[in-house]
Amino acid sequence: MVREMDSPQTWRELLGIIIKDSSERQRIAVAMNMHPLTLNRWANNTSTPRIANLRRLLDVLPHHYERLLALIEEEFPGFSSESGQNAFRQPEALVIPSEFFTRVMHTAACLPKQLLFPLLGNLLLQQALEQLDPHRLGMEIIIVRCMPASPDGRIHSLREVLGKGNPPWKRDFERQGILVGVESLAGYAAFSGRLQVNQRLREGGGLSVGYLGPWEQSAAAAPMMRTGEVTGSLLAISTQPDYFVPAQCTLLENYAELFTVAFVARDFYPLACIELGVAPSYEVQYPYLSQFWPRVAGIMKEHAQNGHSLSTLEAEQIVWRQIEEELLQLPFGDE
């Protein structure tokens, strides 16, 4: 993200600074369905855009909205009220389309229990991603589920299980398995039963995402709850700082509520049972997670040698429990 935002004297200069980043120039061009050279011509004052394209530019650059609007108004007086429209607007309220809601409920009614989560989860993630990141600025949305209750009846961590992303993330989730605890947005959202937001992940302090890669700038997590019980959180991560304004947060909460149809009753736990530990960083977890399948195979072989039949799912659950115990027992801050 550019830092020279106070120096431009015209909207063209501001645009020129923004598109110095070739990847950002390409993203804007794709979002506006035009050639990147057109943006260069606008910035160099060798071409004048149509008013409709300037409005589109404002939509594609929401985090420069106020400054860009003020500078455009200087070159095009009356731009803000052109055609009786107020260009200086807050994001409109966002709602889940009624036809999609109907589709989800019909699908949920027809699916067998074993297919409910994988099929509905992917369907919901794709729709939520398209609506929360309509200009493809870059976002990843992840379902973070409560781990099964420990022998003490408590939930001590959550696990990232399914996700989808827009570039720079890959379309399908790649970090399946990472555990998060009370130190994370998703974990604290489930623990508190309330939306949690961090608009500036890079500035330190506040709650984090489980894995802070090179693109994460802001994030929000909403608990997935039904009848006062929780099954996990819906986590959204953006490449843009300060992305999760009230309209996006409300939409995320609405999707978190709709996601609950992808779970069965036994997947939910009373809030009083959520006693999360502190999970170590992804770098610390990786050696444990990378041995997941070899450990599953070992568990199944051991039981077979002892004359006991064990399904793959049962072996997976045993190994997840072992990994959770090992990770949560690590000294806090052991990196």
C-alpha positions in Angstrom: 0.0 0.0 0.0 1.4 3.4 -0.9 2.4 5.9 1.8 2.6 9.2 -0.1 -1.1 10.0 0.3 -0.7 13.5 1.6 1.4 14.9 -1.3 -0.7 14.5 -4.4 -2.4 17.7 -5.5 -4.7 16.1 -8.2 -6.5 12.9 -8.5 -4.3 12.0 -11.4 -1.2 12.3 -9.2 -2.8 10.2 -6.6 -3.7 7.5 -9.2 -0.1 7.6 -10.5 1.2 6.8 -7.1 -1.2 4.0 -6.6 -0.5 2.3 -10.0 3.3 2.4 -9.5 2.7 -1.0 -8.1 2.3 -3.1 -11.2 0.2 -5.7 -9.5 -2.2 -3.1 -8.1 -2.4 -1.5 -11.6 -3.3 -4.8 -13.1 -5.9 -5.5 -10.4 -7.6 -2.1 -10.9 -7.6 -2.6 -14.7 -9.2 -6.1 -14.4 -11.8 -4.8 -11.9 -12.7 -1.9 -14.3 -12.5 -4.1 -17.5 -10.0 -1.9 -19.2 -6.4 -2.0 -20.4 -3.8 -1.0 -17.8 -2.4 1.6 -20.3 -5.7 3.5 -19.9 -4.9 4.1 -16.3 -1.4 5.4 -17.2 -3.0 7.8 -19.6 -5.4 9.1 -17.0 -2.5 9.5 -14.5 -0.4 11.3 -17.1 -3.3 13.6 -18.1 -3.2 12.4 -21.8 -6.8 11.1 -21.6 -9.9 12.2 -19.7 -12.2 9.4 -18.3 -16.0 9.4 -18.5 -17.8 10.3 -15.3 -19.1 6.7 -15.1 -15.5 5.4 -15.1 -14.5 7.8 -12.4 -17.3 6.5 -10.2 -16.2 3.0 -10.9 -12.6 4.0 -9.9 -13.9 5.2 -6.6 -15.6 1.8 -6.0 -12.5 -0.1 -6.9 -10.3 2.0 -4.5 -12.5 2.2 -1.4 -9.6 2.9 1.0 -8.6 6.1 -1.0 -12.3 7.1 -1.4 -12.5 10.3 0.5 -9.1 11.8 -0.7 -9.8 10.6 -4.3 -13.3 12.0 -4.3 -12.1 15.4 -3.1 -9.4 15.6 -5.8 -11.8 14.5 -8.6 -14.2 17.2 -7.5 -11.5 19.9 -8.0 -11.2 18.9 -11.7 -14.8 18.1 -12.2 -16.9 20.6 -10.1 -20.3 19.1 -9.3 -19.0 15.6 -9.7 -20.4 14.6 -6.2 -24.0 15.6 -7.2 -23.9 14.7 -10.9 -27.1 13.1 -12.1 -28.6 13.8 -8.7 -26.3 11.2 -7.0 -24.3 11.8 -3.9 -20.9 10.2 -4.8 -19.6 10.8 -1.2 -21.5 7.9 0.2 -21.1 5.3 2.9 -21.2 1.6 1.7 -24.8 0.5 1.2 -26.3 -2.1 3.4 -25.4 -5.6 2.2 -27.8 -8.5 2.4 -27.7 -12.1 1.4 -29.7 -12.5 -1.8 -33.1 -14.1 -1.0 -32.7 -16.6 -3.9 -29.4 -17.8 -2.5 -30.9 -18.2 0.9 -33.7 -20.3 -0.6 -31.2 -22.4 -2.5 -29.2 -23.1 0.7 -32.3 -24.1 2.7 -33.5 -26.4 -0.1 -30.1 -28.0 -0.4 -29.8 -28.6 3.3 -33.2 -30.3 3.4 -32.2 -32.8 0.7 -28.6 -33.7 1.7 -27.7 -36.6 3.9 -25.9 -35.7 7.1 -22.5 -36.9 5.9 -22.5 -34.5 2.9 -24.0 -31.5 4.7 -20.8 -29.8 5.8 -18.6 -30.4 2.7 -21.2 -29.5 0.1 -23.0 -26.6 1.9 -19.7 -25.3 3.3 -18.2 -24.8 -0.1 -21.4 -23.4 -1.6 -21.6 -20.8 1.2 -17.9 -19.9 1.2 -18.0 -19.1 -2.5 -21.1 -16.9 -2.2 -19.8 -15.1 0.9 -16.4 -14.5 -0.9 -18.1 -13.0 -3.9 -20.2 -10.7 -1.9 -17.7 -9.6 0.7 -14.9 -9.0 -1.9 -16.9 -7.9 -5.0 -14.0 -6.0 -6.5 -11.5 -8.8 -5.9 -9.2 -6.7 -3.8 -8.0 -9.9 -2.2 -9.7 -11.9 0.6 -9.7 -15.4 2.2 -12.7 -16.7 4.1 -12.2 -19.7 6.5 -14.4 -21.9 8.5 -12.8 -22.5 11.9 -14.5 -25.3 13.9 -14.4 -26.2 17.5 -12.3 -29.3 18.2 -14.2 -32.1 19.8 -14.7 -31.7 23.6 -11.9 -33.1 25.7 -12.5 -35.7 28.4 -13.3 -32.8 30.8 -16.1 -31.7 28.5 -14.4 -28.5 27.5 -13.3 -27.1 24.2 -9.7 -26.1 24.3 -9.0 -25.1 20.6 -10.5 -24.5 17.2 -9.3 -25.9 13.9 -9.2 -24.2 10.4 -11.0 -26.8 8.2 -12.3 -25.2 5.0 -11.8 -22.0 3.1 -11.7 -20.2 -0.2 -9.8 -17.1 -1.5 -9.4 -14.5 -4.2 -5.9 -13.7 -5.4 -3.3 -13.3 -4.0 -4.6 -16.4 -2.2 -5.3 -19.5 -4.1 -8.9 -20.4 -4.7 -9.0 -23.4 -2.4 -7.7 -23.4 1.2 -4.2 -24.9 1.7 -3.5 -24.7 5.5 -6.1 -27.2 6.6 -5.5 -28.2 10.1 -3.9 -25.2 11.9 -5.2 -24.9 15.5 -6.1 -21.6 17.0 -6.9 -20.6 20.6 -8.0 -17.6 22.6 -5.2 -15.5 21.2 -6.9 -15.5 17.8 -9.8 -13.6 16.3 -11.6 -16.8 15.5 -11.0 -18.3 18.9 -12.1 -15.2 20.8 -15.2 -14.8 18.6 -16.3 -18.3 19.6 -15.3 -17.9 23.2 -17.2 -14.5 23.6 -20.0 -15.2 21.2 -19.4 -11.8 19.5 -17.9 -10.4 16.4 -14.2 -9.6 16.6 -12.3 -7.3 14.3 -8.7 -6.2 13.8 -8.3 -3.5 11.2 -4.5 -3.3 11.3 -2.9 -6.7 11.8 0.5 -5.4 10.9 0.6 -2.8 13.7 0.8 -5.4 16.5 -1.4 -5.6 19.5 -5.0 -6.9 19.4 -6.1 -10.4 18.3 -4.4 -12.1 15.3 -5.2 -14.6 12.7 -3.8 -18.1 13.1 -1.3 -17.6 10.3 0.0 -14.1 9.4 1.3 -14.4 5.8 2.6 -11.7 3.5 -0.8 -10.3 2.4 -3.0 -10.1 5.5 -3.8 -6.6 6.6 -7.2 -6.7 8.3 -9.5 -9.5 9.5 -12.9 -10.1 11.2 -14.4 -13.2 12.8 -18.0 -13.9 13.6 -19.2 -16.8 15.8 -21.4 -19.5 14.2 -24.2 -19.9 16.8 -27.5 -21.6 17.1 -29.8 -21.6 20.1 -27.1 -20.0 22.2 -24.5 -22.6 21.4 -21.4 -22.3 19.2 -19.8 -24.6 16.6 -16.9 -22.3 15.6 -16.2 -19.0 13.8 -16.3 -17.6 10.2 -13.0 -15.8 9.6 -12.5 -13.3 6.8 -9.0 -11.8 6.0 -8.4 -8.9 3.6 -5.4 -7.5 1.8 -6.7 -4.1 2.7 -6.3 -2.3 6.0 -9.5 -1.0 7.6 -11.6 -3.1 5.3 -14.2 -4.3 7.7 -16.6 -1.4 8.0 -20.0 -1.9 9.6 -21.7 -3.0 6.3 -19.1 -5.8 5.8 -19.2 -6.8 9.4 -23.0 -7.2 9.4 -22.8 -9.2 6.2 -20.2 -11.5 7.7 -22.3 -12.0 10.8 -25.3 -12.9 8.6 -23.3 -15.5 6.7 -22.0 -16.9 10.0 -25.7 -17.4 11.0 -26.5 -19.0 7.7 -23.5 -21.3 7.9 -25.0 -23.0 10.9 -27.3 -25.0 8.6 -24.2 -26.9 7.5 -23.8 -28.5 10.9 -25.7 -31.0 12.9 -26.8 -30.6 16.6 -23.9 -32.5 18.1 -21.5 -30.0 16.5 -22.6 -27.2 18.9 -21.4 -26.5 22.4 -22.6 -24.2 25.2 -20.5 -21.1 25.5 -19.7 -22.1 29.1 -17.8 -25.1 27.7 -15.4 -23.0 25.6 -12.2 -22.8 27.6 -9.6 -22.1 25.0 -5.8 -22.4 25.5 -3.1 -20.5 23.7 -2.1 -22.1 20.4 1.5 -21.6 19.2 2.3 -20.1 15.8 1.9 -21.9 12.5 5.6 -22.3 12.2 5.7 -24.1 15.5 2.6 -26.2 14.6 3.9 -27.2 11.1 6.2 -30.1 12.2 3.3 -31.6 14.1 0.7 -31.1 11.3 3.1 -32.4 8.6 3.2 -35.8 10.4 -0.6 -36.1 10.6 -1.2 -38.8 8.0 1.9 -40.9 8.9 0.5 -40.8 12.5 -2.9 -41.9 11.3 -1.4 -44.8 9.4 0.6 -45.8 12.5 -2.5 -45.7 14.8 -4.4 -47.9 12.4 -1.5 -50.4 12.1 -1.1 -50.5 15.8 -4.8 -51.3 16.4 -4.8 -53.9 13.6 -1.8 -55.7 15.2 -3.8 -55.8 18.4 -6.8 -57.3 16.7 -8.9 -54.2 16.8 -10.7 -52.7 13.8 -10.4 -48.9 13.5 -11.8 -46.7 10.7 -9.8 -43.9 9.2 -12.1 -41.3 10.7 -11.6 -42.8 14.2 -7.8 -42.8 13.7 -7.9 -39.2 12.5 -9.9 -38.2 15.6 -7.3 -39.9 17.9 -4.4 -38.1 16.2 -6.1 -34.7 16.3 -6.6 -35.1 20.0 -2.9 -36.1 20.4 -1.7 -33.1 18.4 -4.0 -30.7 20.2 -2.7 -31.9 23.6 0.9 -31.7 22.5 0.6 -28.2 21.1 -1.4 -26.7 24.0 1.1 -28.1 26.4 4.0 -26.2 24.8 5.4 -23.4 27.0 3.7 -20.1 26.1 5.8 -18.1 23.7 7.9 -21.1 22.7 8.7 -20.2 19.1 
